[in-house]
Amino acid sequence: MLHTSTLSPGVTRLELPTPKHRYLLIGGLLWLVAWYFGLRGAMSALGNIGFGSGGYAVLDGFLLLWFLLWMAGGLFVLGVLLWGYFGREIVTLSATELSLQRTVFGLGPTQTYDRDEVKNIRFRPVKTDFFSANSKWSVWGVGPGKVQFSYRGKSRSFGLGLEDEAAVEVVEVLSGGGAAGAVNMDGRH
């Protein structure tokens, strides 16, 4: 859902959804359950560390490497699931700055851009399906978004979870060509 509100005269706040790939989110939950049981097995094996003749712990290097990679994979999937289920992008536009905050449960970093240096706000279509060769990360909810702008010679983006029509409307609102109330809750007229 897309929420648009005017915080005060001249300050507009847009709350943008994250991409929701139902099958990926459900599959990720199932994978996380299997991941948990694999983690328990590895913890059990790591708990059975014996001591060698020199008094040093004998640790299977493969098991330790597997454990570290397994933890990294689980944290990645957990992050993707949290972002997919609970993530939001909050864009705040004032006369002096454009700020972008990516949050999960209201927590997350904020990037602030000087409004005078934000140039060329535009829509860029991004395919977010499983079979798109253009943006393999977009299916995970990360990567370039559909609303882009230039800032100090670099391209910035957000709004990957928007429908194309809603992304175009966000561009109009940020460019000053549309009213803040022009975008309703689902991103359509």
C-alpha positions as CSV (number, residue, x, y, z in Angstrom):
1,M,0.0,0.0,0.0
2,L,1.1,3.5,-0.7
3,H,0.2,6.2,1.9
4,T,0.6,9.9,1.0
5,S,0.2,12.6,3.6
6,T,1.1,16.2,4.0
7,L,3.0,16.7,7.3
8,S,2.9,20.5,7.1
9,P,2.6,23.1,4.4
10,G,5.4,22.3,1.9
11,V,6.3,18.9,3.4
12,T,5.0,15.7,1.8
13,R,5.5,12.2,3.1
14,L,5.1,9.1,1.0
15,E,5.1,5.6,2.5
16,L,5.9,3.0,-0.2
17,P,5.4,-0.7,-0.1
18,T,8.2,-3.3,-0.6
19,P,7.9,-6.0,-3.3
20,K,5.6,-8.9,-2.2
21,H,6.4,-12.2,-3.9
22,R,4.0,-14.5,-2.1
23,Y,5.6,-17.7,-3.1
24,L,9.1,-16.5,-2.3
25,L,8.0,-15.3,1.1
26,I,6.2,-18.5,1.9
27,G,9.1,-20.6,0.6
28,G,11.5,-18.5,2.6
29,L,9.5,-19.3,5.8
30,L,9.6,-23.0,5.0
31,W,13.3,-22.8,4.3
32,L,13.9,-20.9,7.6
33,V,12.2,-23.8,9.5
34,A,14.6,-26.3,7.8
35,W,17.5,-23.9,8.4
36,Y,16.7,-24.0,12.1
37,F,16.9,-27.8,12.3
38,G,20.2,-27.8,10.4
39,L,21.5,-25.2,12.8
40,R,20.5,-27.3,15.8
41,G,22.3,-30.3,14.3
42,A,25.5,-28.2,13.7
43,M,25.3,-26.8,17.2
44,S,25.0,-30.3,18.6
45,A,28.0,-31.4,16.5
46,L,30.0,-28.4,17.6
47,G,29.2,-29.1,21.2
48,N,30.9,-32.5,20.9
49,I,34.4,-31.0,20.5
50,G,37.0,-33.3,22.0
51,F,40.5,-32.5,23.2
52,G,43.5,-33.9,21.5
53,S,46.7,-35.2,23.1
54,G,48.2,-31.6,23.4
55,G,45.1,-30.3,25.2
56,Y,43.9,-28.3,22.3
57,A,40.3,-28.6,21.1
58,V,40.0,-30.7,17.9
59,L,37.5,-28.9,15.6
60,D,36.4,-30.1,12.3
61,G,37.3,-27.3,9.9
62,F,34.7,-28.3,7.4
63,L,32.0,-28.2,10.1
64,L,33.1,-24.8,11.3
65,L,33.0,-23.4,7.7
66,W,29.6,-25.0,7.0
67,F,28.3,-23.5,10.3
68,L,29.5,-20.0,9.4
69,L,28.1,-20.2,5.8
70,W,24.8,-21.6,7.2
71,M,24.5,-18.7,9.6
72,A,25.2,-16.2,6.8
73,G,22.5,-17.8,4.6
74,G,20.0,-17.8,7.4
75,L,20.6,-14.2,8.2
76,F,20.2,-13.3,4.6
77,V,16.9,-15.1,4.3
78,L,15.7,-13.7,7.6
79,G,16.5,-10.2,6.3
80,V,14.7,-10.8,3.0
81,L,11.7,-12.1,4.9
82,L,11.6,-9.1,7.3
83,W,12.0,-6.7,4.5
84,G,9.3,-8.5,2.4
85,Y,6.7,-8.7,5.2
86,F,7.4,-5.6,7.3
87,G,9.6,-3.3,5.3
88,R,8.6,0.2,4.1
89,E,10.2,3.0,2.2
90,I,9.4,6.4,3.5
91,V,10.1,9.4,1.3
92,T,9.8,12.9,2.7
93,L,10.0,15.9,0.5
94,S,10.4,19.5,1.7
95,A,11.5,22.7,0.1
96,T,15.1,22.0,1.1
97,E,15.6,18.3,1.1
98,L,14.5,14.9,0.0
99,S,15.0,12.1,2.5
100,L,14.6,8.4,1.9
101,Q,14.3,5.9,4.8
102,R,14.1,2.1,4.4
103,T,12.6,0.7,7.6
104,V,11.6,-2.6,9.1
105,F,9.5,-2.1,12.2
106,G,10.2,1.6,12.0
107,L,14.0,1.1,12.3
108,G,16.4,1.8,9.5
109,P,18.9,4.3,8.1
110,T,17.8,7.6,6.5
111,Q,19.6,9.1,3.5
112,T,19.1,12.9,3.1
113,Y,19.6,14.7,-0.2
114,D,19.9,18.4,-0.8
115,R,16.8,19.3,-2.8
116,D,18.7,21.7,-5.1
117,E,21.1,18.9,-6.2
118,V,18.3,16.4,-6.9
119,K,17.9,16.3,-10.7
120,N,16.1,14.4,-13.3
121,I,13.5,12.6,-11.2
122,R,12.2,9.8,-13.6
123,F,10.4,6.5,-13.9
124,R,12.4,3.5,-14.9
125,P,10.6,0.2,-15.5
126,V,12.1,-2.7,-13.6
127,K,11.0,-6.3,-14.0
128,T,10.5,-7.9,-10.7
129,D,9.6,-11.4,-11.8
130,F,11.6,-14.6,-11.3
131,F,12.7,-15.0,-14.9
132,S,13.9,-11.4,-15.5
133,A,17.5,-11.3,-16.7
134,N,17.7,-7.5,-16.1
135,S,17.4,-7.4,-12.4
136,K,18.1,-10.7,-10.6
137,W,18.1,-9.1,-7.2
138,S,14.7,-7.4,-7.6
139,V,12.9,-10.6,-6.9
140,W,14.5,-10.5,-3.4
141,G,13.3,-6.9,-2.9
142,V,16.6,-5.2,-3.4
143,G,18.3,-3.5,-6.3
144,P,17.4,-0.5,-8.4
145,G,13.9,0.9,-7.9
146,K,11.4,2.3,-10.3
147,V,11.7,5.9,-9.2
148,Q,15.2,7.3,-10.0
149,F,17.0,10.6,-9.7
150,S,20.4,12.0,-10.2
151,Y,22.3,13.3,-7.2
152,R,25.8,14.7,-7.4
153,G,26.6,12.7,-10.6
154,K,25.2,9.4,-9.3
155,S,21.9,7.7,-9.9
156,R,19.8,6.9,-6.8
157,S,16.5,5.0,-6.8
158,F,13.7,3.7,-4.6
159,G,10.1,2.3,-5.1
160,L,10.8,-1.2,-6.3
161,G,7.5,-2.4,-4.8
162,L,5.4,0.1,-6.7
163,E,3.2,-0.7,-9.6
164,D,4.4,1.2,-12.7
165,E,1.4,3.6,-12.7
166,A,2.0,4.5,-9.0
167,A,5.7,5.0,-9.7
168,V,4.8,7.5,-12.5
169,E,2.5,9.3,-10.0
170,V,5.3,9.4,-7.4
171,V,7.6,11.0,-10.0
172,E,4.9,13.6,-10.7
173,V,4.4,14.4,-7.0
174,L,8.2,14.7,-6.4
175,S,8.7,16.8,-9.5
176,G,6.0,19.2,-8.4
177,G,3.6,18.3,-11.2
178,G,1.1,16.5,-9.0
179,A,-0.7,17.1,-5.8
180,A,0.2,15.1,-2.7
181,G,-3.2,13.6,-2.5
182,A,-3.1,12.4,-6.1
183,V,-1.9,8.9,-5.1
184,N,-4.3,6.9,-3.1
185,M,-3.7,3.9,-0.8
186,D,-3.1,1.3,-3.5
187,G,-1.2,3.5,-5.9
188,R,-4.0,3.9,-8.4
189,H,-6.5,6.7,-9.2
